């Protein structure tokens, strides 16, 4: 299965987690790593190039830090620009049909803070619901998310384990069938 990981971190050089994950993923031939902020420092997305990347991969993982309960700006713009009517949805919009989409995130908050009784009042699954809805809308399959929380207190050992777990997740995650 050809997998595309779209990394969207506005300053990857300062990100211990996302940079470590990116560096490890780059070692795997079956995984294509695509950094949006590196590819588009001017934030002008080449829609045709992005659509071609999606068309040539079976699985797409969006990797990013959670910012204000959502994704960084450039990933939001990517969704608006790339997933076009007539290409991803609508009449003749079938280019994403049957593909798998997932999310890999890092959060500053603790796992406990992302519970209904936690300080954020919502679970990560609830916060990621728009990604799941988008995936369904474009006739694709949503994969269970991968997450690491409390990144400010992350030990080297926990980061190393999360990196191994993340690669394994990308290679082996199965869709959750609803029904």
C-alpha positions as CSV (number, residue, x, y, z in Angstrom):
1,X,0.0,0.0,0.0
2,X,1.4,3.4,-1.0
3,X,1.2,5.8,1.8
4,X,1.5,9.6,1.7
5,X,2.1,11.5,4.9
6,X,1.3,15.2,4.6
7,X,3.3,16.9,7.4
8,X,2.0,20.3,8.3
9,X,4.0,22.1,10.9
10,X,4.7,25.8,10.5
11,X,8.2,25.5,12.1
12,X,9.3,21.8,11.9
13,X,12.8,22.7,13.0
14,X,11.5,23.6,16.5
15,X,9.2,20.6,16.8
16,X,10.8,17.7,18.6
17,X,7.9,15.3,18.0
18,X,6.9,16.1,14.4
19,X,10.5,16.4,13.3
20,X,11.5,13.1,14.8
21,X,8.4,11.4,13.3
22,X,9.2,13.0,9.9
23,X,12.9,11.9,10.0
24,X,11.9,8.3,10.8
25,X,9.2,8.1,8.1
26,X,11.7,9.3,5.5
27,X,13.6,6.1,6.0
28,X,10.8,4.0,4.7
29,X,10.5,3.5,0.9
30,X,6.8,2.7,0.9
31,X,6.0,6.0,2.7
32,X,6.1,9.4,0.8
33,X,6.7,12.3,3.2
34,X,5.4,15.7,1.9
35,X,5.9,18.8,4.0
36,X,3.4,21.5,3.2
37,X,5.2,24.4,4.7
38,X,8.4,23.4,3.0
39,X,6.7,22.9,-0.4
40,X,4.7,26.2,-0.1
41,X,6.5,28.8,2.0
42,X,4.5,31.4,0.2
43,X,1.3,29.4,1.0
44,X,0.3,29.2,-2.7
45,X,-0.7,25.6,-3.1
46,X,-0.1,23.9,-6.4
47,X,-3.5,22.1,-6.6
48,X,-2.7,20.0,-9.6
49,X,0.5,18.7,-7.9
50,X,-1.4,17.9,-4.7
51,X,-4.2,16.2,-6.5
52,X,-1.7,14.1,-8.4
53,X,0.0,13.0,-5.1
54,X,-3.4,11.9,-3.7
55,X,-4.2,10.0,-6.9
56,X,-1.0,8.0,-6.8
57,X,-1.3,6.9,-3.1
58,X,-3.8,4.6,-1.5
59,X,-3.5,6.0,2.0
60,X,-3.0,9.6,3.2
61,X,-2.0,10.5,6.7
62,X,-2.2,14.2,7.9
63,X,0.4,14.8,10.5
64,X,0.3,18.0,12.5
65,X,0.3,19.5,16.0
66,X,-3.2,20.4,17.3
67,X,-3.6,24.2,17.2
68,X,-6.6,25.7,18.8
69,X,-8.5,22.4,18.5
70,X,-7.8,22.1,14.8
71,X,-5.0,21.9,12.2
72,X,-2.5,24.6,11.3
73,X,-3.7,27.1,8.8
74,X,-1.9,25.7,5.7
75,X,-3.6,22.3,6.1
76,X,-7.0,24.0,6.3
77,X,-6.2,25.9,3.1
78,X,-5.0,22.6,1.6
79,X,-8.5,21.1,2.2
80,X,-10.2,24.1,0.7
81,X,-8.0,24.2,-2.3
82,X,-7.3,20.5,-3.2
83,X,-10.6,18.7,-2.4
84,X,-12.5,20.4,-5.2
85,X,-16.0,19.8,-6.5
86,X,-15.8,17.6,-9.5
87,X,-12.6,16.1,-8.4
88,X,-13.1,14.8,-4.8
89,X,-16.9,15.1,-4.7
90,X,-20.0,15.9,-6.7
91,X,-20.7,14.7,-10.3
92,X,-17.5,13.1,-11.6
93,X,-15.8,13.8,-8.3
94,X,-14.5,10.4,-7.6
95,X,-10.7,10.7,-7.4
96,X,-10.6,10.2,-3.6
97,X,-13.2,7.4,-3.6
98,X,-11.9,4.2,-1.9
99,X,-8.8,5.9,-0.5
100,X,-7.9,5.8,3.2
101,X,-7.4,9.0,5.2
102,X,-6.0,9.3,8.7
103,X,-4.6,11.8,11.2
104,X,-1.5,11.7,13.3
105,X,-1.3,14.5,15.9
106,X,0.7,15.8,18.8
107,X,-0.8,17.9,21.6
108,X,0.6,20.0,24.3
109,X,-2.1,19.0,26.7
110,X,-2.2,15.7,28.6
111,X,-4.3,12.8,27.7
112,X,-6.4,13.5,30.7
113,X,-7.1,17.0,29.5
114,X,-8.7,15.6,26.4
115,X,-11.6,13.9,28.2
116,X,-15.1,15.1,28.7
117,X,-14.2,15.9,32.4
118,X,-10.8,17.3,31.5
119,X,-9.8,20.9,31.0
120,X,-10.4,20.8,27.2
121,X,-13.9,19.2,27.7
122,X,-13.7,17.2,24.5
123,X,-11.9,14.0,23.5
124,X,-9.4,13.9,20.7
125,X,-11.9,11.8,18.7
126,X,-14.5,14.6,19.1
127,X,-12.0,17.3,18.1
128,X,-11.0,15.3,15.0
129,X,-14.6,14.8,13.9
130,X,-14.4,17.3,11.0
131,X,-11.6,15.2,9.5
132,X,-13.8,12.1,9.8
133,X,-16.7,14.0,8.2
134,X,-14.6,15.3,5.4
135,X,-13.3,11.8,4.7
136,X,-16.9,10.5,4.5
137,X,-18.0,13.3,2.3
138,X,-15.3,12.5,-0.3
139,X,-16.2,8.8,-0.3
140,X,-13.1,7.7,1.5
141,X,-12.4,5.6,4.6
142,X,-11.4,7.3,7.8
143,X,-8.7,5.5,9.8
144,X,-8.4,5.6,13.6
145,X,-6.1,8.5,14.6
146,X,-2.6,8.3,16.1
147,X,-1.8,10.7,18.9
148,X,0.9,11.7,21.4
149,X,0.0,14.1,24.2
150,X,1.8,16.1,26.8
151,X,4.7,16.8,24.5
152,X,6.3,19.3,26.8
153,X,7.0,16.5,29.3
154,X,8.0,13.9,26.7
155,X,11.0,11.7,27.7
156,X,13.4,10.5,25.0
157,X,12.3,7.0,25.7
158,X,8.6,7.9,25.2
159,X,9.4,9.8,22.0
160,X,11.4,6.8,20.6
161,X,8.5,4.4,21.5
162,X,5.9,6.7,19.9
163,X,8.0,6.9,16.8
164,X,8.1,3.1,16.4
165,X,4.4,3.0,17.2
166,X,3.6,5.6,14.6
167,X,5.4,3.8,11.8
168,X,3.7,0.6,12.8
169,X,0.3,2.4,12.9
170,X,0.8,3.8,9.4
171,X,1.7,0.4,8.0
172,X,-0.9,-1.6,9.8
173,X,-3.9,0.5,10.9
174,X,-7.2,-0.9,9.7
175,X,-10.4,1.2,9.2
176,X,-13.1,1.0,11.8
177,X,-16.1,-0.3,10.1
178,X,-19.3,1.3,11.2
179,X,-22.6,-0.5,10.9
